[in-house]
Amino acid sequence: MSTQSHVTLDRARIAELTAREQRRFEESTAASGALFERARASLVGGVASSYQLLEPWPIYFERGEGAHVWDVDGTRRADFHNGFGSMVQGHAHPAITRAVTERIARGTHFAVPTEDAIVVAEELATRFGLPQWRFTNSGSEATMDAIRIARGLTGRDTVLKIFGSYHGHHDTVMVSIGVPYDRIGDRLHLESLPYGEGIPEVVSHMTVPVPFNDVEAMEARLDELEAEGRRPACLIMEAALMNLGVILPESGYLEAVRELTRRRGIVLIFDEVKTGMCIAAGGATERFGVMPDMVTLAKALGGGLPSGAIGGTDEVMEVVRSGRVYQVGTYNGNPLVAAAARASLTEVLTPEAYAHLEALNERILGGCQGVIDRYGLPGYAIGVGSKGCVTFAPERVTDYESFKAHQDGAVCELAWLWNINRGIFMTPGREEEWTLSVTHTDAEVDTFVAVFEELAEALTA
């Protein structure tokens, strides 16, 4: 992060630009607006998931190919959203398309194992260094089952998580995610706050949040929980936080967490739903060189099809093998998903692909940081593997507290509109955030940086 002084952004100018870009967005997405009116009659809020909501209406897509997507108005955009980071393979990759097409002709569901599922498990065991695997159908299912396995193994109920992190939409982890800054609580006693209604208070209180990048605070909280007779079954965490822009672990932090959880007899779960196969072949586990007891995967695993997986040590997974814990699902290891995952792992996400992603990310990070430095913007570029973002903050963000204290929501909203109106599709409601795919080229990256520079120029004019 640059240490140079930064400009003070004109709030009136941001509001003026946002209003202008909002009008341009609405004028260029009229077909999506019409579909939204139709969808509201049968889809709640006009969408299939609350995370698809967007004011005044979401963009409805028609197709995707490689690094590009087309909406129902016929507008082509470079895709840096990539299905919340799921499509690191790019859209309609020929190898995955072929594998799925061949599998469809031979049957899509049997509720019994296929060889493709074995190959996928073998490949994951090699990549992540964990010998035993089971499949699910989403990241939420993967984290839900992983926590149940940890509870079954330890005979304990309490779950430790990182404050502000997202691990899916089941009750145990819908705790202390997006909350107002003034409700965070004392750093050593962060609040267990349910994420929306419908989550029993007794369930949310069984999940205890701790700050990221602070192993001392974690150990102090563990001392208190153990004194209360509430030793946690597990700690579930992202090795690098990916739902607050990008927050990387500080030097030595993950190693200290690994030592602490091992010493205290707490199952360490790395939630790699967002990082698995995206920041290295073996995800964060490989990238940071720290081995958890369990890993959860989804998103990029299925090459665009709904998928999930849990990897674990022999000791942890023995409770599943023995039948002490039931890990079940009619569609687990579905042949269509397994065929897509096999093609993705063995033909698409190769060593050459990861070298390409690294080069692209270095290019986009360097380009964006150069823009920040030239225009004196309050912010910095940060990323790893295929993922990165520009964090609009005057100082480095290290955890949820510093994120909420410094996040510039108005600039984030403007950045999304600015990009979407200039042929760049990013994740709505986030930092200037990207996920690259193996089909992106220097040209798409350079266009991204050029559009960002136009925004910087407009902000500082």
Secondary structure, 3 states (H helix, E strand, C coil): CCCCCCCCCCHHHHHHHHHHHHHHHHHHCHHHHHHHHHHCCCCHHHCCCHHHCCCCCCCCEEEEEECEEEECCCCEEEECCHHHHCCCCCECCHHHHHHHHHHHHCCCCCCCCCHHHHHHHHHHHHHHCCCEEEEECCHHHHHHHHHHHHHHHHCCCCEEEECCCCCCCCHHHCECCCCCHHHCEECCEECCCECCCCCCHHHHCCEEEECCCCHHHHHHHHHHHHHCCCCCCEEEECCCECCCCCECCCCCHHHHHHHHHHHHCCEEEEECCCCCCCCCCCHHHHHHCCCCCEEEECHHHHCCCCCEEEEECHHHHHHHHCCCCCCCCCCCCCHHHHHHHHHHHHHHCCHHHHHHHHHHHHHHHHHHHHHHHHHCCCCEEEEECCEEEEECCCCCCCCHHHHHHHCCHHHHHHHHHHHHCCCEECCCCCCEEEECCCCCCHHHHHHHHHHHHHHHHHHHC
